[in-house]
Amino acid sequence: MKCILLCGGYATRLFPLTENFPKALLEIEKGKPLLDYILEEVNTIDEIDEIYVVSNNRYYSHFEKWANSKDNVKPIIAINDHTNNNEDRLGAIGDINFTIDNRKIDDDLLIIAGDNLFDYQLKDVINYYNQVKTPIVTCKQIENKELLKSFGVVKLDNQNRIVDFWEKPSNPESDIAAYATYLYPEKTLFYIKKYLEEGNKPDNSGSLLEYLHKKTPVHAYVFEGNCYDVGTIDSLNEVRKLYNED
């Protein structure tokens, strides 16, 4: 199994902090950037033998330095998608496809957004994946309807299979929100290229779920705990406060 950490965005909502520095490497606790928390969880997965951090050209040197600084059992490889600004970005799905092609990946694939800070255990996600052997996405029940409007929302059957998906719905028909951690079996990776070849939008990784669940069974791992999307100054300050409370 391979792992891709998605760090190719330009984090414009976090300017000026991220004008020349990636948000995934912003510190949450002193001396500990956001990406370190994700790496700690990825390192618990025995099946993973390589970790790829895909970034844009503006931030690539920062991730290369970060990767080289880690005395990690699992190899960490920084990937440059060669984009330079928000206008020519490949998008999350584009970066996934770029990394698959660049590294010639033909293995099961764990994909995690580099700005998601979570406190559930990835081992539990992998155990669920090993049971269902289908593409899966991490999800959480959220009762706040206003909050749900900012998420991809999924409808599940009694086996936790996705039967419908809505991206940022104005009137959510489910209380299950999708988060940006995915597992794709090797046999389903061709759908990623097919999705892009058909002219679909490359930006939002959740859009691939909307496409994929109509082609092949996709399951949700519904977690207990928290996952924070660190995309704004307010959300960054919130997680810094939470993680520094002693």
GIGI-V798401 format. One record per backbone hydrogen bond with DSSP energy under -1.0 kcal/mol. NH is the residue of the N-H (numbers start at 0). CO is the residue of the C=O. If there is no record, write none. Layout:
# GIGI-V798401
NH;CO + NH;CO
This chain:
# GIGI-V798401
1;107 + 2;49 + 3;109 + 4;51 + 5;111 + 6;53 + 13;10 + 14;11 + 16;13 + 18;15 + 24;21 + 25;22 + 27;31 + 28;31 + 31;28 + 33;25 + 34;23 + 35;32 + 36;33 + 37;33 + 38;34 + 39;35 + 40;36 + 41;37 + 42;38 + 43;40 + 44;41 + 47;44 + 48;0 + 50;74 + 51;2 + 52;76 + 53;4 + 54;78 + 56;82 + 59;55 + 61;58 + 62;58 + 63;59 + 64;60 + 65;61 + 66;62 + 67;63 + 68;64 + 69;66 + 71;69 + 76;50 + 78;52 + 80;54 + 91;202 + 92;201 + 93;201 + 94;90 + 95;91 + 96;92 + 97;93 + 98;94 + 99;95 + 100;96 + 101;97 + 102;98 + 104;99 + 108;183 + 109;1 + 110;181 + 111;3 + 112;179 + 113;5 + 115;112 + 116;227 + 118;225 + 124;120 + 125;121 + 126;122 + 127;123 + 128;124 + 129;125 + 131;127 + 132;128 + 135;182 + 136;218 + 137;180 + 138;220 + 139;176 + 141;174 + 147;143 + 148;144 + 149;146 + 150;147 + 152;165 + 153;175 + 154;163 + 156;160 + 159;156 + 161;217 + 162;154 + 163;154 + 165;152 + 167;150 + 176;139 + 177;151 + 178;137 + 180;178 + 181;110 + 182;135 + 183;108 + 187;184 + 188;185 + 190;187 + 191;188 + 193;189 + 194;190 + 195;191 + 196;192 + 197;193 + 198;195 + 199;194 + 206;203 + 209;205 + 210;206 + 211;207 + 212;208 + 214;211 + 215;211 + 218;134 + 219;159 + 220;136 + 222;138 + 227;116 + 229;114 + 230;228 + 235;231 + 236;232 + 237;233 + 238;234 + 239;235 + 240;236 + 241;237 + 242;238
